[in-house]
Amino acid sequence: MSKTLEQIKEKLLIANERLKKSLLLEPGDYRFAILSAEIRHDDKRGYDYLYVKLLCDGETASDRFPFDDMLWKLATLLRSVGMEIDDWADPQELVGRSGKLTAEAHDDGKVFYKYLKP
């Protein structure tokens, strides 16, 4: 095998391990708890976002909340865990909070999480 193919395989193995740790949920309704929350930056897309790791009915998942024209998504997460927007000051305040979400599959194969009001 060429060195380039070996490099690709190595990257695939690393990506596969990451996927095992945080899979997309199957469509349906879930109870979730926030395991971790931190602010990150996406160099490729050029924005900051809140990254959360979730425990959803025994399955580990994650989601990102861009600080751009999708701030409404973050607002729905905060409401779903019983927080008011004005009360949120630090990502760590989300850890341990819980709520409900619906995982919805779209025609393009992507799965989106819709956070539900308590």
SEDRENLUM-455212 format. One record per atom (N, C-alpha, C, O): residue in one letter; x, y, z; atom name; chain; residue number from 1. Coordinates in pm, whole numbers, always signed. Layout:
N
[A [X Y Z] CA A NUM]
...
END
This chain:
118
[M [+83 -120 +0] N A 1]
[M [+0 +0 +0] CA A 1]
[M [+87 +125 +0] C A 1]
[M [+197 +128 +56] O A 1]
[S [+36 +226 -63] N A 2]
[S [+112 +352 -67] CA A 2]
[S [+106 +420 +70] C A 2]
[S [+17 +394 +150] O A 2]
[K [+201 +505 +94] N A 3]
[K [+206 +577 +221] CA A 3]
[K [+82 +663 +239] C A 3]
[K [+31 +675 +350] O A 3]
[T [+32 +722 +132] N A 4]
[T [-87 +805 +139] CA A 4]
[T [-207 +723 +185] C A 4]
[T [-285 +769 +268] O A 4]
[L [-223 +603 +132] N A 5]
[L [-334 +517 +172] CA A 5]
[L [-319 +476 +319] C A 5]
[L [-418 +469 +392] O A 5]
[E [-197 +450 +362] N A 6]
[E [-173 +417 +502] CA A 6]
[E [-212 +534 +593] C A 6]
[E [-271 +514 +699] O A 6]
[Q [-179 +655 +552] N A 7]
[Q [-215 +774 +629] CA A 7]
[Q [-367 +789 +637] C A 7]
[Q [-420 +824 +742] O A 7]
[I [-435 +764 +527] N A 8]
[I [-581 +773 +525] CA A 8]
[I [-641 +669 +619] C A 8]
[I [-733 +699 +695] O A 8]
[K [-590 +547 +613] N A 9]
[K [-641 +441 +700] CA A 9]
[K [-620 +476 +847] C A 9]
[K [-707 +451 +931] O A 9]
[E [-505 +534 +878] N A 10]
[E [-478 +575 +1016] CA A 10]
[E [-579 +680 +1062] C A 10]
[E [-632 +673 +1173] O A 10]
[K [-607 +777 +976] N A 11]
[K [-705 +880 +1008] CA A 11]
[K [-844 +820 +1024] C A 11]
[K [-920 +861 +1111] O A 11]
[L [-878 +723 +939] N A 12]
[L [-1008 +655 +950] CA A 12]
[L [-1022 +581 +1083] C A 12]
[L [-1128 +583 +1144] O A 12]
[L [-917 +516 +1125] N A 13]
[L [-920 +445 +1254] CA A 13]
[L [-942 +542 +1369] C A 13]
[L [-1018 +512 +1461] O A 13]
[I [-875 +655 +1366] N A 14]
[I [-893 +757 +1469] CA A 14]
[I [-1036 +809 +1467] C A 14]
[I [-1099 +822 +1572] O A 14]
[A [-1087 +841 +1348] N A 15]
[A [-1224 +891 +1335] CA A 15]
[A [-1324 +786 +1382] C A 15]
[A [-1423 +820 +1446] O A 15]
[N [-1298 +660 +1351] N A 16]
[N [-1389 +553 +1392] CA A 16]
[N [-1396 +544 +1544] C A 16]
[N [-1503 +522 +1599] O A 16]
[E [-1285 +559 +1612] N A 17]
[E [-1284 +556 +1758] CA A 17]
[E [-1364 +673 +1815] C A 17]
[E [-1436 +658 +1913] O A 17]
[R [-1351 +789 +1752] N A 18]
[R [-1428 +905 +1796] CA A 18]
[R [-1578 +880 +1777] C A 18]
[R [-1658 +916 +1862] O A 18]
[L [-1614 +820 +1665] N A 19]
[L [-1755 +791 +1639] CA A 19]
[L [-1811 +693 +1740] C A 19]
[L [-1927 +706 +1782] O A 19]
[K [-1732 +595 +1780] N A 20]
[K [-1778 +498 +1880] CA A 20]
[K [-1811 +567 +2012] C A 20]
[K [-1902 +525 +2083] O A 20]
[K [-1737 +671 +2044] N A 21]
[K [-1757 +742 +2170] CA A 21]
[K [-1879 +833 +2166] C A 21]
[K [-1937 +861 +2271] O A 21]
[S [-1919 +879 +2050] N A 22]
[S [-2027 +977 +2040] CA A 22]
[S [-2104 +955 +1910] C A 22]
[S [-2077 +1021 +1810] O A 22]
[L [-2197 +863 +1914] N A 23]
[L [-2275 +829 +1795] CA A 23]
[L [-2395 +920 +1780] C A 23]
[L [-2444 +977 +1877] O A 23]
[L [-2442 +932 +1658] N A 24]
[L [-2569 +1001 +1635] CA A 24]
[L [-2680 +912 +1687] C A 24]
[L [-2675 +790 +1674] O A 24]
[L [-2779 +973 +1744] N A 25]
[L [-2893 +899 +1795] CA A 25]
[L [-2985 +855 +1683] C A 25]
[L [-2995 +922 +1580] O A 25]
[E [-3051 +744 +1703] N A 26]
[E [-3156 +702 +1612] CA A 26]
[E [-3274 +796 +1632] C A 26]
[E [-3291 +849 +1742] O A 26]
[P [-3357 +819 +1529] N A 27]
[P [-3474 +904 +1547] CA A 27]
[P [-3561 +854 +1662] C A 27]
[P [-3581 +734 +1679] O A 27]
[G [-3613 +949 +1742] N A 28]
[G [-3700 +915 +1854] CA A 28]
[G [-3688 +1015 +1966] C A 28]
[G [-3618 +1115 +1954] O A 28]
[D [-3757 +989 +2075] N A 29]
[D [-3759 +1075 +2192] CA A 29]
[D [-3662 +1022 +2297] C A 29]
[D [-3653 +901 +2318] O A 29]
[Y [-3591 +1113 +2364] N A 30]
[Y [-3490 +1075 +2462] CA A 30]
[Y [-3493 +1168 +2582] C A 30]
[Y [-3527 +1285 +2570] O A 30]
[R [-3457 +1113 +2698] N A 31]
[R [-3424 +1193 +2815] CA A 31]
[R [-3272 +1209 +2808] C A 31]
[R [-3202 +1113 +2775] O A 31]
[F [-3222 +1326 +2839] N A 32]
[F [-3077 +1348 +2832] CA A 32]
[F [-3025 +1416 +2957] C A 32]
[F [-3099 +1485 +3028] O A 32]
[A [-2897 +1396 +2982] N A 33]
[A [-2824 +1469 +3086] CA A 33]
[A [-2696 +1522 +3020] C A 33]
[A [-2636 +1454 +2937] O A 33]
[I [-2657 +1641 +3057] N A 34]
[I [-2537 +1702 +3002] CA A 34]
[I [-2415 +1655 +3082] C A 34]
[I [-2406 +1681 +3202] O A 34]
[L [-2324 +1587 +3015] N A 35]
[L [-2204 +1533 +3078] CA A 35]
[L [-2090 +1634 +3082] C A 35]
[L [-2014 +1640 +3178] O A 35]
[S [-2079 +1714 +2976] N A 36]
[S [-1975 +1817 +2970] CA A 36]
[S [-2021 +1928 +2877] C A 36]
[S [-2105 +1906 +2789] O A 36]
[A [-1965 +2046 +2898] N A 37]
[A [-1998 +2162 +2814] CA A 37]
[A [-1877 +2255 +2810] C A 37]
[A [-1816 +2286 +2913] O A 37]
[E [-1842 +2297 +2688] N A 38]
[E [-1729 +2388 +2674] CA A 38]
[E [-1744 +2470 +2546] C A 38]
[E [-1810 +2428 +2450] O A 38]
[I [-1681 +2586 +2547] N A 39]
[I [-1681 +2671 +2429] CA A 39]
[I [-1561 +2632 +2344] C A 39]
[I [-1449 +2620 +2394] O A 39]
[R [-1586 +2614 +2215] N A 40]
[R [-1481 +2577 +2119] CA A 40]
[R [-1486 +2670 +1999] C A 40]
[R [-1580 +2748 +1983] O A 40]
[H [-1384 +2659 +1915] N A 41]
[H [-1379 +2738 +1791] CA A 41]
[H [-1363 +2643 +1673] C A 41]
[H [-1280 +2552 +1678] O A 41]
[D [-1440 +2665 +1568] N A 42]
[D [-1430 +2587 +1444] CA A 42]
[D [-1353 +2672 +1343] C A 42]
[D [-1407 +2766 +1286] O A 42]
[D [-1227 +2637 +1322] N A 43]
[D [-1144 +2714 +1229] CA A 43]
[D [-1196 +2706 +1087] C A 43]
[D [-1194 +2805 +1014] O A 43]
[K [-1243 +2589 +1048] N A 44]
[K [-1291 +2569 +911] CA A 44]
[K [-1412 +2656 +881] C A 44]
[K [-1420 +2718 +775] O A 44]
[R [-1506 +2660 +974] N A 45]
[R [-1629 +2738 +952] CA A 45]
[R [-1619 +2881 +1004] C A 45]
[R [-1700 +2967 +969] O A 45]
[G [-1518 +2906 +1087] N A 46]
[G [-1493 +3042 +1134] CA A 46]
[G [-1589 +3093 +1239] C A 46]
[G [-1625 +3211 +1237] O A 46]
[Y [-1631 +3007 +1332] N A 47]
[Y [-1719 +3054 +1439] CA A 47]
[Y [-1688 +2983 +1570] C A 47]
[Y [-1630 +2874 +1572] O A 47]
[D [-1729 +3047 +1679] N A 48]
[D [-1724 +2985 +1812] CA A 48]
[D [-1856 +2914 +1836] C A 48]
[D [-1959 +2950 +1778] O A 48]
[Y [-1852 +2812 +1922] N A 49]
[Y [-1974 +2739 +1952] CA A 49]
[Y [-1964 +2673 +2089] C A 49]
[Y [-1855 +2652 +2142] O A 49]
[L [-2079 +2641 +2143] N A 50]
[L [-2087 +2563 +2266] CA A 50]
[L [-2095 +2417 +2225] C A 50]
[L [-2181 +2379 +2146] O A 50]
[Y [-2005 +2334 +2279] N A 51]
[Y [-2004 +2190 +2253] CA A 51]
[Y [-2052 +2121 +2379] C A 51]
[Y [-1998 +2144 +2487] O A 51]
[V [-2152 +2035 +2367] N A 52]
[V [-2200 +1958 +2482] CA A 52]
[V [-2194 +1810 +2451] C A 52]
[V [-2221 +1766 +2339] O A 52]
[K [-2157 +1734 +2551] N A 53]
[K [-2161 +1589 +2544] CA A 53]
[K [-2281 +1545 +2626] C A 53]
[K [-2299 +1590 +2740] O A 53]
[L [-2363 +1459 +2569] N A 54]
[L [-2490 +1421 +2630] CA A 54]
[L [-2496 +1272 +2659] C A 54]
[L [-2437 +1191 +2587] O A 54]
[L [-2567 +1237 +2764] N A 55]
[L [-2604 +1098 +2789] CA A 55]
[L [-2753 +1090 +2766] C A 55]
[L [-2832 +1147 +2842] O A 55]
[C [-2792 +1018 +2661] N A 56]
[C [-2932 +1012 +2618] CA A 56]
[C [-2984 +869 +2633] C A 56]
[C [-2957 +783 +2549] O A 56]
[D [-3058 +844 +2740] N A 57]
[D [-3111 +710 +2766] CA A 57]
[D [-3004 +603 +2749] C A 57]
[D [-3027 +500 +2685] O A 57]
[G [-2886 +628 +2807] N A 58]
[G [-2779 +530 +2804] CA A 58]
[G [-2684 +541 +2685] C A 58]
[G [-2580 +476 +2683] O A 58]
[E [-2717 +622 +2586] N A 59]
[E [-2632 +642 +2468] CA A 59]
[E [-2559 +775 +2480] C A 59]
[E [-2616 +874 +2526] O A 59]
[T [-2432 +777 +2440] N A 60]
[T [-2356 +901 +2441] CA A 60]
[T [-2372 +971 +2306] C A 60]
[T [-2362 +908 +2201] O A 60]
[A [-2397 +1100 +2311] N A 61]
[A [-2412 +1180 +2190] CA A 61]
[A [-2350 +1317 +2218] C A 61]
[A [-2309 +1346 +2331] O A 61]
[S [-2343 +1400 +2116] N A 62]
[S [-2292 +1536 +2135] CA A 62]
[S [-2368 +1629 +2042] C A 62]
[S [-2434 +1587 +1948] O A 62]
[D [-2356 +1758 +2072] N A 63]
[D [-2420 +1858 +1987] CA A 63]
[D [-2339 +1985 +1998] C A 63]
[D [-2265 +2006 +2095] O A 63]
[R [-2352 +2070 +1898] N A 64]
[R [-2286 +2200 +1898] CA A 64]
[R [-2389 +2309 +1875] C A 64]
[R [-2489 +2289 +1806] O A 64]
[F [-2362 +2424 +1936] N A 65]
[F [-2453 +2538 +1930] CA A 65]
[F [-2373 +2659 +1886] C A 65]
[F [-2315 +2729 +1969] O A 65]
[P [-2371 +2686 +1754] N A 66]
[P [-2292 +2797 +1700] CA A 66]
[P [-2338 +2933 +1754] C A 66]
[P [-2457 +2959 +1770] O A 66]
[F [-2239 +3020 +1781] N A 67]
[F [-2268 +3156 +1826] CA A 67]
[F [-2276 +3246 +1703] C A 67]
[F [-2201 +3342 +1690] O A 67]
[D [-2368 +3213 +1613] N A 68]
[D [-2389 +3294 +1494] CA A 68]
[D [-2539 +3310 +1474] C A 68]
[D [-2611 +3344 +1568] O A 68]
[D [-2587 +3287 +1355] N A 69]
[D [-2731 +3304 +1329] CA A 69]
[D [-2815 +3188 +1383] C A 69]
[D [-2935 +3182 +1356] O A 69]
[M [-2753 +3096 +1460] N A 70]
[M [-2827 +2984 +1517] CA A 70]
[M [-2836 +2994 +1670] C A 70]
[M [-2848 +2892 +1737] O A 70]
[L [-2831 +3114 +1725] N A 71]
[L [-2841 +3130 +1870] CA A 71]
[L [-2974 +3079 +1924] C A 71]
[L [-2984 +3045 +2042] O A 71]
[W [-3077 +3075 +1840] N A 72]
[W [-3207 +3021 +1881] CA A 72]
[W [-3193 +2877 +1930] C A 72]
[W [-3265 +2835 +2021] O A 72]
[K [-3100 +2802 +1871] N A 73]
[K [-3080 +2663 +1910] CA A 73]
[K [-3028 +2654 +2054] C A 73]
[K [-3073 +2569 +2131] O A 73]
[L [-2935 +2742 +2089] N A 74]
[L [-2884 +2747 +2226] CA A 74]
[L [-2995 +2786 +2323] C A 74]
[L [-3005 +2731 +2432] O A 74]
[A [-3078 +2880 +2283] N A 75]
[A [-3190 +2923 +2369] CA A 75]
[A [-3284 +2806 +2397] C A 75]
[A [-3335 +2793 +2509] O A 75]
[T [-3309 +2720 +2298] N A 76]
[T [-3397 +2605 +2321] CA A 76]
[T [-3332 +2504 +2417] C A 76]
[T [-3402 +2442 +2497] O A 76]
[L [-3200 +2487 +2408] N A 77]
[L [-3131 +2398 +2503] CA A 77]
[L [-3146 +2452 +2644] C A 77]
[L [-3181 +2378 +2736] O A 77]
[L [-3118 +2581 +2662] N A 78]
[L [-3127 +2641 +2795] CA A 78]
[L [-3267 +2624 +2853] C A 78]
[L [-3282 +2586 +2970] O A 78]
[R [-3369 +2651 +2775] N A 79]
[R [-3507 +2634 +2822] CA A 79]
[R [-3536 +2488 +2858] C A 79]
[R [-3605 +2460 +2956] O A 79]
[S [-3484 +2397 +2777] N A 80]
[S [-3514 +2255 +2800] CA A 80]
[S [-3455 +2203 +2931] C A 80]
[S [-3506 +2107 +2988] O A 80]
[V [-3348 +2267 +2980] N A 81]
[V [-3289 +2225 +3108] CA A 81]
[V [-3329 +2318 +3221] C A 81]
[V [-3270 +2314 +3329] O A 81]
[G [-3431 +2402 +3198] N A 82]
[G [-3486 +2487 +3302] CA A 82]
[G [-3407 +2611 +3335] C A 82]
[G [-3416 +2662 +3447] O A 82]
[M [-3328 +2662 +3241] N A 83]
[M [-3251 +2784 +3263] CA A 83]
[M [-3308 +2898 +3183] C A 83]
[M [-3357 +2880 +3071] O A 83]
[E [-3300 +3016 +3240] N A 84]
[E [-3334 +3137 +3168] CA A 84]
[E [-3208 +3189 +3099] C A 84]
[E [-3098 +3172 +3152] O A 84]
[I [-3223 +3250 +2985] N A 85]
[I [-3109 +3300 +2909] CA A 85]
[I [-3024 +3396 +2993] C A 85]
[I [-2902 +3389 +2992] O A 85]
[D [-3091 +3486 +3067] N A 86]
[D [-3018 +3585 +3148] CA A 86]
[D [-2942 +3522 +3264] C A 86]
[D [-2848 +3583 +3315] O A 86]
[D [-2980 +3402 +3305] N A 87]
[D [-2916 +3336 +3419] CA A 87]
[D [-2791 +3258 +3381] C A 87]
[D [-2713 +3220 +3468] O A 87]
[W [-2771 +3232 +3251] N A 88]
[W [-2659 +3149 +3208] CA A 88]
[W [-2533 +3233 +3200] C A 88]
[W [-2528 +3333 +3127] O A 88]
[A [-2429 +3193 +3276] N A 89]
[A [-2305 +3271 +3278] CA A 89]
[A [-2182 +3189 +3242] C A 89]
[A [-2078 +3245 +3206] O A 89]
[D [-2192 +3055 +3251] N A 90]
[D [-2075 +2971 +3233] CA A 90]
[D [-2119 +2835 +3179] C A 90]
[D [-2218 +2780 +3226] O A 90]
[P [-2047 +2780 +3080] N A 91]
[P [-2084 +2648 +3026] CA A 91]
[P [-2094 +2540 +3133] C A 91]
[P [-2176 +2449 +3121] O A 91]
[Q [-2011 +2548 +3238] N A 92]
[Q [-2010 +2444 +3341] CA A 92]
[Q [-2142 +2439 +3419] C A 92]
[Q [-2174 +2337 +3481] O A 92]
[E [-2218 +2548 +3415] N A 93]
[E [-2349 +2548 +3482] CA A 93]
[E [-2447 +2450 +3418] C A 93]
[E [-2548 +2414 +3478] O A 93]
[L [-2417 +2409 +3296] N A 94]
[L [-2505 +2314 +3226] CA A 94]
[L [-2479 +2169 +3266] C A 94]
[L [-2568 +2084 +3255] O A 94]
[V [-2358 +2140 +3312] N A 95]
[V [-2320 +2003 +3345] CA A 95]
[V [-2410 +1950 +3457] C A 95]
[V [-2427 +2013 +3561] O A 95]
[G [-2466 +1832 +3433] N A 96]
[G [-2555 +1769 +3530] CA A 96]
[G [-2703 +1800 +3509] C A 96]
[G [-2789 +1733 +3564] O A 96]
[R [-2731 +1902 +3429] N A 97]
[R [-2871 +1935 +3403] CA A 97]
[R [-2929 +1835 +3303] C A 97]
[R [-2856 +1773 +3226] O A 97]
[S [-3060 +1822 +3306] N A 98]
[S [-3124 +1722 +3220] CA A 98]
[S [-3251 +1777 +3158] C A 98]
[S [-3305 +1879 +3201] O A 98]
[G [-3297 +1708 +3056] N A 99]
[G [-3418 +1747 +2985] CA A 99]
[G [-3460 +1639 +2887] C A 99]
[G [-3421 +1522 +2901] O A 99]
[K [-3539 +1679 +2790] N A 100]
[K [-3586 +1586 +2687] CA A 100]
[K [-3556 +1643 +2550] C A 100]
[K [-3554 +1764 +2529] O A 100]
[L [-3531 +1551 +2455] N A 101]
[L [-3509 +1592 +2317] CA A 101]
[L [-3571 +1491 +2224] C A 101]
[L [-3597 +1377 +2261] O A 101]
[T [-3592 +1535 +2101] N A 102]
[T [-3636 +1447 +1994] CA A 102]
[T [-3528 +1449 +1887] C A 102]
[T [-3486 +1555 +1842] O A 102]
[A [-3482 +1330 +1846] N A 103]
[A [-3387 +1319 +1736] CA A 103]
[A [-3468 +1300 +1609] C A 103]
[A [-3549 +1207 +1599] O A 103]
[E [-3447 +1389 +1512] N A 104]
[E [-3523 +1385 +1387] CA A 104]
[E [-3430 +1362 +1270] C A 104]
[E [-3330 +1432 +1254] O A 104]
[A [-3463 +1263 +1187] N A 105]
[A [-3385 +1234 +1066] CA A 105]
[A [-3441 +1315 +950] C A 105]
[A [-3562 +1325 +932] O A 105]
[H [-3350 +1372 +872] N A 106]
[H [-3391 +1449 +755] CA A 106]
[H [-3357 +1368 +629] C A 106]
[H [-3281 +1272 +634] O A 106]
[D [-3415 +1409 +518] N A 107]
[D [-3398 +1336 +392] CA A 107]
[D [-3253 +1324 +348] C A 107]
[D [-3216 +1228 +279] O A 107]
[D [-3169 +1420 +388] N A 108]
[D [-3027 +1416 +348] CA A 108]
[D [-2944 +1321 +436] C A 108]
[D [-2823 +1311 +418] O A 108]
[G [-3010 +1252 +530] N A 109]
[G [-2942 +1157 +615] CA A 109]
[G [-2890 +1215 +746] C A 109]
[G [-2845 +1141 +833] O A 109]
[K [-2897 +1346 +761] N A 110]
[K [-2851 +1410 +884] CA A 110]
[K [-2956 +1393 +993] C A 110]
[K [-3076 +1386 +966] O A 110]
[V [-2909 +1387 +1117] N A 111]
[V [-2998 +1377 +1233] CA A 111]
[V [-2984 +1506 +1312] C A 111]
[V [-2872 +1548 +1344] O A 111]
[F [-3096 +1568 +1345] N A 112]
[F [-3097 +1692 +1422] CA A 112]
[F [-3169 +1667 +1553] C A 112]
[F [-3264 +1590 +1560] O A 112]
[Y [-3121 +1735 +1659] N A 113]
[Y [-3183 +1722 +1790] CA A 113]
[Y [-3269 +1843 +1818] C A 113]
[Y [-3223 +1957 +1805] O A 113]
[K [-3392 +1818 +1855] N A 114]
[K [-3487 +1924 +1891] CA A 114]
[K [-3507 +1916 +2041] C A 114]
[K [-3558 +1816 +2093] O A 114]
[Y [-3467 +2021 +2111] N A 115]
[Y [-3475 +2024 +2257] CA A 115]
[Y [-3614 +2071 +2299] C A 115]
[Y [-3665 +2171 +2248] O A 115]
[L [-3674 +1997 +2392] N A 116]
[L [-3813 +2019 +2429] CA A 116]
[L [-3825 +2097 +2560] C A 116]
[L [-3742 +2083 +2649] O A 116]
[K [-3929 +2177 +2569] N A 117]
[K [-3957 +2250 +2692] CA A 117]
[K [-3998 +2151 +2802] C A 117]
[K [-4061 +2049 +2775] O A 117]
[P [-3960 +2184 +2926] N A 118]
[P [-3996 +2092 +3037] CA A 118]
[P [-4146 +2088 +3060] C A 118]
[P [-4193 +2016 +3148] O A 118]
END
